[in-house]
Amino acid sequence: MDTREILQKHNLVRTSCRQSIIGAMLGAGTAVSEEEIKSKVDGTYDRTTFYRTFKTLIENGIIHKIVVDNHLVKYALSESGMHKSHHVHFYCNQCGMVKCLDGNDIKTPELPTGYKEVETELIVKGFCSHCNLVK
């Protein structure tokens, strides 16, 4: 899917900022930090526009947040034909790359009566194929 199709699927107007952020994420191929996304959109948008747009894309399920630990948060495209909501992520301990692992959907565990799920995360930590060869 391209940026136009992704925005259309989610019934969002195509703005240049939305297209730039989604385009940067499509081009990255892996999960990226907020700073990496900002650097890819080239400082074209003021801070408020960028954050409002970023928040809109998250709220509409186009982007999902991946919390690796207390100090590292990455973002990846979701439900745009690329990833579903409950899936596994891989974190490379050496280079810091975070990648969604397709085909590894996880089932939300059954919760006791009265409990409500907010989010489910599964992160596999290890070494990516590149770093594993270098080790």
Phi, psi and omega in degrees: 000146175258177185300320180299313181295320180297312180294321179296317180301327182261011178055041177249144177293143178279109173251159181296324180293315178300315181295321180295315181295312180296318179300319178296321180288323176298319181289335183290320179080343176226174176293146183229157178279165177302318179297319178297320179295314180302319181292329180285331178274004164070021180066019182293332186247145178291165186303315182297315180298315180301309184292322176297316180296315180302314179298318178299318181293325177290311182298331180267007174076017179277325179240142172237151184268137178238110180267107181281314174201188183298340185249355185226118177234132177235166181228145178220158175291145179224162174042015179262030184089359183255313183219149176264174190292319182253101179213170185271146174243153177243135177240125178273121180294337184273303186261349178083007180293137175239131184223138174285133179262103180294150176079008180238051180296145179246147180268133176292128180296150176290131182257152177299157179305133179093348178274151179226129178286137173254315175201157178233129181229143172219118180239124175266127180249138181180219181236131178292170184299323180292309182292329179294327178288323183286329182306000000 
